[in-house]
Amino acid sequence: MDTDREAGGRAMLADLLDASHLMPLDAVADKASEFARAAGFTDVLIYVADVTRYQLHLLAGKDGAPPGSDTDIRIEGTAAGRAYQYGRSMSAVPHEAAQTEWWLPLVDGTERLGALRVRSAYDDDRAREDADRLAALLALLIVAKRTSSDTLARLTRTEPMTIAAEMAWNLMPPSTYADGRVVISAALEPAYRISGDVYEYALDGPLVHLTLFDAMGHDTAAGLCGALALGACRNSRRQGAGLVAKGEAVEAALVDQYEHRRYVTGILATLDTRTGVLSWINRGHHPPILIRGSRWSSHLQCPPGHPMGTELGLPTTVCREQLQAGDRIVLYTDGITDAHRPGESEFGVERFTDFLIRRHADQLPVPETLRRLIQAVMDYHDGDLQDDATVFMCEWLGPSVDDTAPAAALTGLSLTEQPPARPPDGRGRSEV
């Protein structure tokens, strides 16, 4: 019997993988349900998170939503939402007493895509293992096919996007990345109307490149300016340019296109994961924030150069900071700290950093911390931001890329033992 169950689980995965090569995303739900029967799963439903990460939406098959199934599920306060938030399976009350029901996170690496509901005739380790593997394979299929699927794009939106937002979301990398060395995550609002804010991360051997730009203005022109800046930075980096040269390449592209009528502020940084040394330049932007443990934060100071595109002639200084394992580097734009209700104070840097420290102490995953931060900023502004609000965080876990366990990103726990926090004293910092 156990041998039959094991064979059924293998057949489920093998058949779904074989069919996936010529399968459009629209067919994934039906095919997953069909092949999952071999492993004893009587019901399989795929839900994907919307752009703002408020709700999960059903990726239905050709016959639509099954009777009695929810097409939309709130992330807050639901079993499906908890599976999504914390990256672990959750048991749920089954539809029928003879069945077992689980919610599992749909995760590609550590990028949270949504949640999977499965109902099984079995309730044992074999069934759970098959469900976990099914969720992993479905996440890979969704990621592989999403760039060519308007079905998925429409499903993950609850309102129309501006042209600038359409460009930005398709230009930037996925909002979450992790390996044994780093966890990286970003969040942006207003998600459907972002214009000049863009971020990027890139891996180059032991180096992790981090970039955040804030383009002048809040319109389509700002979106074009941000896209040009990110393209110029990416192009120069892939030709071997260092931090200063990347900033100069961005400035040259902006001046050539806009003749000093448009500018971009930003932070360009590189983390050497072998040593934990962070190098960065500041081009007229807010300084990075360092969060260490759950006790203190520090604004990393570096003489700022002029905004890119202005050619004001200020020198560009490369600054460095020695990180400890478990440190989190936070980059942000002014829409985060300047948000406020009419007649009230701004959200502010102090409230911003206090929120991050408290969530770090709660050992929340980095992506979940940022999701909750963005919701807090939106609530503070009554849901109507007048400026792009972007936060971009990188946690250095340690030098080893071999430890590929997803614990740090999905549970918030570092893969290496975090040393005791100490107050900032400036040691280990130098400017060149």
N, C-alpha and C positions, 0 to 999 in steps of 0.2 A: 504493500500500500504506500509506504513512504517512498519507494522507488518510483511508483507511478506519479506521486505528487511532485517529486523532484523533476521527473521528465516533463510533466505538465508546465512547470515554471520555466524550464529551459525552452520548451516549445513556444510559450507565450512571447518570450523575449526574441527568440530567433525569427519567428514569423513576423513580428512587428518590425524588426530591423530589416528583414529582407524586403518587406513591402514598402518601407519608408523611402527607398531611393526614388521611386516614381509616384510618391504620394503627396498631393497638395495639402496644405495645412487644414483646409476645410474637411478633409477625410480622416484626420488623425483621431477625432473623438470616436467615430464609428469603428475604425479599425482597432483602436485600443480596446473597446468593449468586446469586439469579436474575438480577438486573440486572447484576452484575459480570461475567457471562460475555461481555457485549458488548465489554468492554475486555480480554478475554483472560485473566481470572482464573478459574482452574479450581477454586479452593477459597478460601472466606472464613470465618473463625471470629472471633467477637467475645468478648473476655474483659473482665470488669469487676472492679475491685479491691474487696476487702471493706472493712468499716468500719475495721478496724485496719491495713489496708494491709500485710498479711503475705502474702496470696495473691491470685491472679487466678482468677476463676470463669467458666466458659463459659456464655454466653447462648445456649442451644441453640434450634434450631428445633423444629417440631412432631414430627419424627422422633427427637428426642434427639441425643446426641452422635454424630458420624460415627465409624465404626469406626477404631480406632487413635488417636483424639484424646483428649487429657487433659481431664478436666473441671475439674481444679484444678491450678494451677501456682504454685509458690513464687516470690516476687519476688526473693529473694536467690539469686544464682548461676545464673540462667537468662537466655536471650536475650530472652524475653518480659519478664522482670523488668527487664533493663537498658534495654529500650525504654521501659518505664514510668518507671524511675528518672531517666533522663537526657533523656527527651523527644526521642529521635532513633531513626530506623529502624535495625534490626539484621538482618543476613543470618543465615540459619539453614541447616542441612543439609536439603536438600529430601527429600521422601518418595520422589520419583522423579527419576532423573538428568536427565530431559528438562525438569524444571521448575525454577523459581527460587522461593525462599521468603524472605519478609521478615516481620519483626515491626515494627509501627508503633505509636507511642503514640496513644491516643485522648485527645485534649485539647480541652476547650472553653475557648477563650481560653488560659488557663494552668492551668485546673483539670484535674488528672490523673484520668481516669475508668477507664482500663484499657489494653488493648493489642489490636491487630488483627493476626491472622495471615492473610497472603495468599499464595497460590501462583499463579504466572503462567507462561504459555507463553513469555513474553518476558523478557529481561533487558537493558533499556535505559532511557534517560532518560524515554521516553514512559511505560513501564510504572510507573516509580517515581513520576512525577508523577501518574498516574491513581490509584495506591495512596494517595499522600498526600491527594489530594482526597477519595477515598472515606472515608478515616479521619476527615477533618475533618467531612464531612457526617454520618457515623454518630455522631460525638460530639455534634453539634448535636441530632440526633434523640433520642438517649438523654436529654440534658438536658431537652429539651422535654417528654418523656413520663414522666420518672421520678417526678414528684410524684403521678401517678395510677396508678402501677404497683406493686402488691404483689408481683408476680413479681420485679421488680428488688430490692425491699426484702428479700425472703427470700433472694435469691441473694447479696446482699452481707453477709449475717450468718452467722456460724458458731455462734452461741448466742443464746438468747432475750435480749431487752432488758427492762430494768425500765421501769416506766411513766415514771419521771422521765427516763430516757435517751431514751425515745421522744419525749417532749415537747421535750427540749432539741435533739435533732438536727433536728427539724422546725421549730424556732423560729429556729435560727441560720442565717446565710447559708452558701454553699459555703465549704469550708475554704481555698480559694485564689482569689486575684484578682490580676490585673496589668494595667497599661497602660503607656504610655511614661513615667509619672511614678513609680509605686510597684509593688512586689510585696508582697502580703500573704498570710500563710499562718498556719494554726492547727492544733494537734494536741491531742487530749484522750484521756485514759485514766483509769480503765478504761472503754473505749468503750461497753460494754454495761450499765454500772452507774453512769455519771456522774449526779450529782444536782444539786448547787448551782452548779457552774461553767457560765457561759455567756459567749460573746463576740459582738461584732458589729462590722462595719465598714460604712460607707456613704459614697458619693461625692456631693458637693454642689458642682458646678462645680469650682473649684480646690481645694476643701477635702476632706480625707479624715478622717472621724470614726472613732475607734477606741475600743472599750469592752470592758472585761473585768470581770466580776462574779464574786464568790465568796460564795455564800449560806451562812449558818450551817447546819450539820448535814450528814448524809449519807444522807438518806432522801427519800421522795416529797415530804414537806413542804418540804424544801430545794429540790427541783426546782420546786415551785410558787412558792416565794419568788423564785428566780432568774428564772423566767418573768415574774413580775409586775414585777420590777425592770427587766428588759430591755424589756418592753412600755411601762412608764412612761417610760423614757429615750427610746425610739424615738418615742413619741407627742409628748413635749415638744420633741424635736429637730425634728420635722417641723412644729412650730408656730413655729419660729425661736428656740427657747431656746438660750442659751449654756451653757458648761460648768457654771458655778455653778448656774444655774437647772435644768439637767438633774439634777444631784445632788439639789437640793431637791425636784424632782418625784418622784424615786424615793423619797426619804425620806417624803414626804407619802403616797404610795401604800402604803408598807409600814406606816407608823403607822396609817393608816386601816384596813388589813386585819388587822394583827396586834397593834396596841396595845403596841408595844415588846417583844413576845415573840420577834420574829425580826429579824435584821439582815443586811445585805449589805455587804461591803467591795468596793472596786473602784477602777479607774483609768479616768477619762474624758479623752480626748485629742482634739485636732484638729491635723492637719498641713496647713499652707498650702503646697501644692506649688509655688506661684509663687516663694516665698522660702526654703523649707526650714525655716521656723520651726514648731517643735512647741510647742503649748500644752497643758497638762494640769492636772488636779486629782487629788489623792490622798485618797480617802475610806477611811482606815484600812487601806491595802493595802501590799504590797511595792512599793518604788519601781521605775520602769522602768529597764532596762539599755540603755545605748548602746554599740554595738559599732562601732568605726571601723577599717576596714582589717582586717588580721589580726594586729594588734599589741597592742591594749589595749581594755579595756572600762571603763565608768564607770557607777556607779549615780546616776541623776539625782535629786537631793535636792529635796524640796518639803515644807514643813510640812504634815503630814497633818491632815485634818479627821476628825471622828468617823465611825464606820461608819453607813451609811444605815439608818434605822429606829430609832436609839437616841435621837435628839434631845438629845444631850449639850451642844449649844451651842457647840462649837468652831468657830472661823472656817474658812472654805474659801478657800485661797489658789490663785490661778492662777499657775503657773510656766511659764517659757518656756526653750527651748533652740534655738540656731541649729545646724541640721544641715549637714553636708557631703554632696555627692552620693556615694552608696554607703553611707552610714550605715544601720545597722539598729537599730531600736527594738524591744526585747523586753519584753513583759508576761507575767507568769506567776503561778500560784497556788502555795500552799505545798506542795501535793502533789508538785510537781517537786523541790523542794529538801529536803523532809523525808523522802523515800522512803529506806528502809534495811532491811537484813536484820536479823532478831533478833540482838541482841548486837553489832551493828556500827554504825559511824558513819553519819550521814545522807549522802545523795547530795551535798547541800550546794551553796551558791551558787558557790563557787570551782570545783568540778568542773563545774557547770552552764555557767558562763561560759566555762571553758576548752574544753569540748566545742564550744560554738558558734563560738568563735574559730578552732579548728582546722578545723572544717568550712567556715567562711568562707574560710580560707586554701586549702582544697582546691578552691575555686570550685564547690561543690555548689549546685544550685538551692535556694532557700529551702524549698520543700515537702519536698525530699529531706533537707535538714538536720534539719528537725523530725521527719520520720518516723524517722530514725536516732536522734535524741535520745530520743524517746518509747520506742523499743525498748531503748535503754541504761538508761533509768529503770526500765522494767519488768523487765529482766534483773537490775538491782541489787536489786530488791525481790522477786526470785524469781517474777515474774509475778503477784503478788497485792498490788495497791495497796489501802490502807485509806482513802485520801482521793483526791478528784479531783485529777488532775495535768494542768494546762493550760498551754500555752505559745502565745503569740500574737505574731507578728513582722511588722514592716512595714519594708521597705527603701525609702528615698527615692532614686530614680534621677536625678531632675532635674526641671525645670519643664515640659518639653515633652510634651504629650499626643499630638503628631503622630507621634512615633516609635512605631509599633505593632508593631515586630519583636518576636517572643517570645524573643529571645536571653537576656535577663536572667533570666527565670523558668525557662526550660528548660535553660539551660546554666550558670547561676550568674554570668554575666559582666554587669557593669553596662552600660547603654546609653550612659552618659557616662563619660569618662575619670575615674577616681577620683584625687583629689589625695593626696599623701603623707600618711600618718597623723602626727598630732602628739599629744603627751601632753595630757591635760586640764588646762586652766589656769583654767577658770571664766569666760573672756571670752565675751561674747555671751549670758550668762545673766542674767536679771533676774526679779524677782518683783513682782507687783502685787497 
